[in-house]
Amino acid sequence: MSASEAPATFIPLTEVRGPLELHKESWRKGTHDLVAGDALVARLDYGQWSGKTRAQAADGEWGFGRTKGFSHRTIKVVDPGSERELASFARRTWKRGGDLELGGASYALAASGMFKPAWRWTRDGRELLAVEQTGSLGETKARVTLTDAGRTDPNASLLILLAIHVALTTTSESASASAAAAGGASAAGS
């Protein structure tokens, strides 16, 4: 049984002391682990055949899914057992980020920076957390910073995992669009 298939034991976010890092051990596997030192805090597992993403932490498990394509901008947060929709993240078309309504609270996600973007969740104008992509070819793909308000937010684990998912999806879409544009330019020049 591989590490991504073995039952994982996650430490609660409230017990984390120190920096959080997103690790991806192998380019062949779709698993990303959020760790604090050697402790596993959360996991994103991209289904290679299903196209669905499974997000897990000590305080919950969620599924992320959306219709593929540029014009389909909504990411649905579902209960993985029942597929019941829990929330819907509305991505902004021309600006990186979006909005989420969850448990009676409104959250906004926005990105800044071009080559190593930082994705920041806010609630009522207060920053909760930031996910900073490293742009690294190494194992560490991002670093997560929680504010005091973020540590006490009841949806912090979900917000971290959703921000990571949006960041990775946006990076993948940008790479695909760049490759398509380069291919089109190359074909036009032939």
N, C-alpha and C positions, 0 to 999 in steps of 0.2 A: 504494500500500500504506500503510495507516495505521500509526501508531507501535506499536499493540498487535499488529499482524500482522507487523511487521518482525522479523527475528531480533534478539533483544536480547543485549547483552553486559553481563554482571553482574560487578561487582567482588566478590571474596570478602569475607565478613564479617570475616575476620582482618585485612584491609587497611583497614578502616574506621577513620578517625580523626575523631571529632567526632560531632555528633548525627545520629540517624536520624529521618526524618519520612516519614509516609505521605501521598502526594499523590493526588488524584483530579482530573484536568484537566477533565473534562466530566461533567455529571450524566447525559448520554445514553449514555455508555459504561460498561461494567462493569469497567474496568481501574483498579486501584489500584497505584501504584508506590511502593516503599520506596526512598528516596534518602538519600545522605549528600552534602550540597551538590549538585553537578551530576551526581554519579555514581549510576548505577542499581545498587542492591544486590539487589532482589528485586521480584517482580511477582505480584499476584493478579489473575486474569482470570475474571470471572463470565460463563459462557456464557449469552447472552441467550435462546437457544432450547433448549439442552440441559439447563440447570439444574445443570450440573456446574461446579465451580470448579477452575481450573488454577493451581497455585502453582509459581513458578520462582525459583531462586537459582543462584549460581555452583556450589554443591555438590550440587544435585539438583533434581528436578522431581517434583511430586506432584499427585494429584487429590484433592479433598475432595468428598464426597457424602453425602447422608443422605436418608431418607424425610421428606417434608414433614409438618408437623403437630405439635401440642403434645405428643402422647404419644410421638413418635418422637425420642429424644434422642441417638442415637448418630451420630457423624460418622466415616465411614470414610476412612482415608488409604490411597490406592491408588497403584500404579505406573501412570502414565497410558498407557504402551504396552501393557501386558498386562492391566490392570485387576485385577491381583493385589493383595489386601489386605495392606498392610504393618503397619498398626496400626489401633486403634479407640479413639476418644476418647469416653468415657462422660460425657455432660453430666449434671449434677445437676439434678433437677426443680425444687426449690424454692429452691436457692441457686445463684447464678451461678458457674459454673466446672465443673470436672470432672477426670477422671483419665485418664492415658495411660500405657500400657506400651509401651516402644519400645527395642529392642536390649538387653533385659535390665535396663533402668532404668525406675523409676517416677517419673512427673512428676505434679504437681498444679497446676491452674490455678484461681485464685480472683480475684474482682472485689471492689473496694471503691469506694465513692462512688456517688452516684445520678445526678447530672446530667452529670458528666464522669468516667465510671468509669475506673479503672486496673485492668488485668488483669495479674496477676503469676504467672509460672511458678516453681515451686520443685521442687527435687530433694533428697531427704534433709534437708528442713527449711531448705535454703539457697536464697535467692532467686537466680534466674538472670537474669531480665529482667522489664521492665514495659512494657506498652503502655498509654499514657494517651490516651484519646480527647479531642479538643479541643472537640467540640460546635460546630465552626466551619462557617459557610456558605462559607468560602473554600476554597482549594485544599488546605490542610493539614488532614487528618482525624485524625491521631494522631501522637504522638511515642513513640519506642522508646528505652529505656535498658537497656543491658547491664551486668551486674556482671562482675567478673573471672572468676567461676565460669561465668557465661553465655558469655563470649567463648571459653572453652576447651571448652565442652560440644559434643560431636560432632553433636548434633541442633539446635543453636541456630537455624539458618535455618528449619528446619521448625517449631520451637516459635514463633518470631516470626510466621510466616505463619499458623499455626493459631490463635494467640491473636488475631490481627487478624480472621481469618475468623469466629471465635466471637463477637468483639465486634461486628462488623458484622451478623452474623446475629441476635444478641440484640437489637440496636437496632432492626433491621427488624421482628422479631417483636413487640417492645414497641409500636412505632408501629402495627402492624396491629391488635393487641389493643385499643389505646386507641381507634382509629378505629371498630372494631366495637362497643365499649362505648358510645361516644358516639352511634353510629347507633342502637343498641338503645334507649338512653335517650331519644333524640329520637323514635323511633317509639312508645315507650310513652307519651310525653307528648302524642301527637297525638290 
